[in-house]
Amino acid sequence: MAEVSDNKVLKQVFVYVTLDIDDPRLLTLQKLLLAYKVQWSEDRWDEYTDEEYEAARLIVVQALSENHIVGGPRFYTEYDLSNACPACGAGMRQTGTYWIDGAGPQTVRLGQFRAVSSYSEILVDQPLAETLARANLSGLSLRSVYAYQPDEAPIELIWRQLWASHTLPPMSPRSTGIDFDSACKSCRRGKIDSTSPERFAYRAKDVEGAQDVNRMWEHFGYVRWNGDLKTAVLWQPYFVVTPKVWRIFRDAGVTGFQWLPIRVVEDE
């Protein structure tokens, strides 16, 4: 005979509250949460106006997790490792077309977004690729994207990978929200962590030769690297673009990215 007993089920209710940092209600809310012993977490970020984006010298492009798809070295994308850091892989250079996991469930996002990210690589649909090509953006070229499916012929997608020919020098140490101590001990370039809000700063002399589309020198994010591309997880440097590029993405209705204007500082 089966016995059924009542079990108390722990229920959680998630409430999201967004307030400006100088809103007096923020302190009141924090006091109430403490008084009632409610657990909470805080995220802080900067929000910018269109006028601030238009006035920016350059803008860092960061992808959100909502539009991420799996691809890269584990799916037969080819890289030159001659200048790669042996400890973290930073500095490896892609030499072939970009491959994504064609059998993965995340590929449905190709039909949900105008642009997607893959370990900081940016892939765009055909109409957006054509718009970018017509804009004659300096430093930009577009590469083919293939989907890898086990035991099946490769599929060339009607998507294109953004490719930047120019890499910026290292950012200024006056950047904030960047954990420079977390950087790879061998190259100081990879494995860099950050906290929100991130505020990237560059020396004035280091942005003089910037193109419309650039890559950062630094690599942020998780790394899995033992020298074997077949098992590697390597986040690539963020793109850094001019307001012209931001405007094209905005007008195309692109979502899934956050845009962070850099701050230009005098030499240290």
C-alpha positions as CSV (number, residue, x, y, z in Angstrom):
1,M,0.0,0.0,0.0
2,A,1.4,3.3,-1.1
3,E,1.6,6.1,1.5
4,V,1.2,9.7,0.4
5,S,2.4,12.5,2.6
6,D,2.4,16.2,2.2
7,N,5.7,17.8,1.4
8,K,6.3,21.5,1.8
9,V,7.5,22.9,-1.4
10,L,9.8,25.9,-1.3
11,K,8.5,28.5,-3.6
12,Q,10.6,31.4,-5.0
13,V,9.3,34.6,-6.5
14,F,11.7,36.6,-8.5
15,V,11.1,40.4,-8.7
16,Y,13.3,42.7,-10.8
17,V,13.5,46.3,-9.9
18,T,15.4,48.9,-11.9
19,L,16.4,52.2,-10.3
20,D,18.9,54.9,-11.1
21,I,21.9,54.8,-8.8
22,D,20.9,58.2,-7.3
23,D,17.3,57.4,-6.8
24,P,16.5,57.8,-3.0
25,R,14.2,54.8,-3.1
26,L,17.2,52.5,-3.7
27,L,18.5,53.0,-0.2
28,T,15.0,52.5,1.2
29,L,14.6,49.3,-0.7
30,Q,17.9,47.9,0.5
31,K,17.0,48.7,4.1
32,L,13.6,46.9,3.7
33,L,15.3,43.8,2.2
34,L,17.7,43.7,5.1
35,A,14.9,44.1,7.7
36,Y,12.9,41.3,6.2
37,K,15.9,39.1,5.6
38,V,15.2,38.8,1.9
39,Q,18.0,37.6,-0.3
40,W,18.9,39.7,-3.3
41,S,21.6,40.4,-5.9
42,E,22.5,43.7,-7.5
43,D,23.7,44.4,-11.0
44,R,24.9,47.8,-12.0
45,W,25.3,49.1,-15.6
46,D,25.5,52.3,-17.5
47,E,22.9,53.4,-20.0
48,Y,23.6,55.8,-22.8
49,T,21.6,58.1,-25.0
50,D,21.7,58.2,-28.8
51,E,23.5,61.5,-28.5
52,E,26.2,59.9,-26.4
53,Y,26.7,57.1,-28.9
54,E,26.9,59.6,-31.8
55,A,29.5,61.6,-29.9
56,A,31.7,58.6,-29.0
57,R,35.1,58.1,-30.6
58,L,34.6,54.3,-30.5
59,I,32.1,51.9,-29.0
60,V,32.8,48.4,-27.6
61,V,30.3,45.8,-28.7
62,Q,29.4,43.1,-26.2
63,A,27.1,40.2,-26.9
64,L,24.4,39.1,-24.5
65,S,23.9,35.4,-23.7
66,E,20.5,35.5,-25.4
67,N,21.9,35.4,-28.9
68,H,24.9,33.1,-28.4
69,I,25.5,30.1,-30.6
70,V,28.2,27.5,-30.4
71,G,31.0,27.4,-33.0
72,G,34.7,27.9,-33.4
73,P,37.7,25.6,-33.1
74,R,35.7,22.5,-31.9
75,F,33.8,22.6,-35.1
76,Y,36.7,22.7,-37.6
77,T,37.3,26.4,-37.8
78,E,41.0,26.7,-38.7
79,Y,43.4,28.9,-36.7
80,D,47.1,29.8,-36.9
81,L,48.7,29.1,-33.5
82,S,52.2,30.4,-34.3
83,N,51.6,33.6,-32.2
84,A,49.2,32.1,-29.7
85,C,49.9,32.1,-25.9
86,P,50.7,28.5,-24.9
87,A,49.0,29.0,-21.6
88,C,45.7,30.5,-22.7
89,G,45.6,30.6,-26.5
90,A,45.3,34.4,-26.8
91,G,46.6,35.6,-30.0
92,M,45.5,32.7,-32.2
93,R,44.4,33.9,-35.6
94,Q,41.5,32.5,-37.6
95,T,42.6,31.4,-41.1
96,G,39.6,29.7,-42.5
97,T,35.8,30.2,-42.7
98,Y,33.8,30.1,-39.5
99,W,32.0,26.9,-38.5
100,I,29.1,26.6,-36.1
101,D,27.5,23.6,-34.5
102,G,24.8,22.8,-37.1
103,A,23.3,20.1,-34.9
104,G,23.0,22.2,-31.8
105,P,19.6,23.5,-30.5
106,Q,21.0,27.0,-30.4
107,T,21.0,27.3,-34.2
108,V,17.3,28.2,-34.0
109,R,18.5,31.6,-33.0
110,L,19.6,32.2,-36.6
111,G,16.0,32.7,-37.3
112,Q,15.3,34.8,-34.3
113,F,18.0,37.5,-34.6
114,R,19.5,39.7,-37.3
115,A,22.9,39.1,-35.7
116,V,24.2,36.5,-33.3
117,S,27.4,36.0,-31.4
118,S,29.7,33.0,-31.1
119,Y,32.4,33.5,-28.4
120,S,32.6,37.2,-29.3
121,E,32.5,36.6,-33.0
122,I,29.6,38.4,-34.7
123,L,27.6,36.7,-37.5
124,V,25.0,38.7,-39.4
125,D,22.2,37.7,-41.8
126,Q,22.4,38.3,-45.5
127,P,20.4,41.6,-45.7
128,L,22.5,43.1,-42.8
129,A,25.7,41.9,-44.4
130,E,24.7,43.6,-47.7
131,T,24.0,46.8,-45.8
132,L,27.4,46.7,-44.1
133,A,29.1,46.0,-47.4
134,R,27.4,49.0,-49.1
135,A,28.5,51.3,-46.2
136,N,32.2,51.0,-47.2
137,L,33.3,50.6,-43.6
138,S,37.1,50.7,-43.1
139,G,38.7,47.7,-41.5
140,L,35.7,45.4,-42.3
141,S,35.5,42.3,-44.5
142,L,32.8,39.6,-44.5
143,R,33.6,35.9,-44.4
144,S,31.5,32.8,-45.1
145,V,29.9,30.8,-42.3
146,Y,29.3,27.0,-42.4
147,A,27.3,24.6,-40.3
148,Y,28.9,21.4,-39.2
149,Q,26.7,18.3,-38.9
150,P,28.1,14.9,-38.1
151,D,28.0,12.5,-41.0
152,E,26.5,15.0,-43.3
153,A,27.8,17.3,-45.9
154,P,28.8,20.8,-44.7
155,I,26.2,23.5,-45.2
156,E,27.2,27.1,-46.3
157,L,24.8,29.5,-44.5
158,I,23.4,32.7,-45.8
159,W,25.1,34.4,-42.9
160,R,28.4,36.2,-42.8
161,Q,31.1,36.6,-40.2
162,L,32.4,40.1,-39.4
163,W,36.1,40.3,-39.8
164,A,38.3,43.2,-38.6
165,S,41.7,43.8,-40.1
166,H,42.9,46.1,-37.3
167,T,43.6,45.3,-33.7
168,L,43.8,48.2,-31.1
169,P,46.7,48.5,-28.7
170,P,46.0,47.4,-25.1
171,M,43.5,49.5,-23.3
172,S,44.5,52.1,-20.7
173,P,44.9,50.9,-17.1
174,R,42.5,53.8,-16.3
175,S,39.7,51.5,-17.5
176,T,37.4,50.6,-14.6
177,G,35.4,47.4,-14.0
178,I,38.3,45.4,-15.4
179,D,40.2,42.9,-13.2
180,F,43.7,43.2,-14.6
181,D,45.0,40.9,-11.9
182,S,43.0,38.0,-13.4
183,A,44.9,38.2,-16.7
184,C,47.0,35.2,-17.9
185,K,50.3,35.3,-16.1
186,S,52.1,34.3,-19.3
187,C,50.9,36.9,-21.8
188,R,48.7,39.3,-19.8
189,R,46.3,39.3,-22.7
190,G,43.8,36.5,-22.0
191,K,41.5,35.2,-19.2
192,I,40.6,38.8,-18.2
193,D,37.5,39.1,-15.9
194,S,35.3,42.1,-15.5
195,T,32.5,43.5,-13.3
196,S,29.7,45.7,-14.3
197,P,29.7,48.6,-15.0
198,E,32.7,48.2,-17.4
199,R,34.1,51.5,-18.5
200,F,36.8,51.1,-21.2
201,A,39.4,53.8,-21.6
202,Y,42.0,54.2,-24.3
203,R,45.0,56.6,-24.7
204,A,44.4,59.3,-27.3
205,K,47.4,58.1,-29.3
206,D,46.2,54.5,-29.4
207,V,42.9,55.4,-31.2
208,E,44.5,57.6,-33.8
209,G,44.7,54.8,-36.4
210,A,41.4,53.2,-35.5
211,Q,39.1,51.9,-38.3
212,D,35.3,51.7,-38.5
213,V,35.6,48.1,-37.3
214,N,38.4,46.9,-35.0
215,R,39.1,44.2,-32.4
216,M,40.4,44.7,-28.9
217,W,43.8,43.3,-28.0
218,E,42.5,41.7,-24.8
219,H,40.6,38.5,-24.5
220,F,37.8,38.4,-21.9
221,G,35.9,35.4,-20.5
222,Y,36.3,31.7,-19.8
223,V,39.2,29.7,-21.4
224,R,39.6,26.0,-21.9
225,W,42.9,25.4,-23.6
226,N,45.5,22.6,-23.6
227,G,46.9,23.2,-27.1
228,D,44.2,21.0,-28.8
229,L,41.8,23.0,-30.9
230,K,39.3,20.1,-30.9
231,T,38.5,20.6,-27.2
232,A,39.2,24.4,-27.0
233,V,36.8,27.0,-25.7
234,L,38.4,30.4,-26.5
235,W,36.5,33.7,-26.4
236,Q,37.8,36.2,-28.9
237,P,38.4,39.9,-28.4
238,Y,35.5,42.3,-28.5
239,F,34.7,44.3,-31.5
240,V,35.3,48.1,-31.2
241,V,33.4,50.2,-33.8
242,T,32.6,53.8,-34.8
243,P,29.1,55.3,-34.3
244,K,28.6,54.7,-38.0
245,V,28.5,50.9,-37.4
246,W,26.3,51.3,-34.2
247,R,23.8,53.3,-36.3
248,I,23.6,50.6,-39.0
249,F,22.8,47.9,-36.3
250,R,20.3,50.2,-34.6
251,D,18.5,51.0,-37.8
252,A,18.3,47.3,-38.6
253,G,16.6,46.5,-35.3
254,V,19.4,44.4,-34.0
255,T,19.1,43.2,-30.4
256,G,21.2,40.9,-28.2
257,F,24.1,43.3,-27.9
258,Q,25.2,46.0,-25.5
259,W,27.2,49.0,-26.7
260,L,29.7,50.7,-24.5
261,P,31.3,54.0,-25.6
262,I,35.0,54.2,-24.7
263,R,36.6,57.1,-22.9
264,V,39.6,58.7,-24.4
265,V,42.3,59.7,-21.8
266,E,45.6,61.5,-22.0
267,D,48.8,59.5,-21.8
268,E,49.6,58.1,-18.3
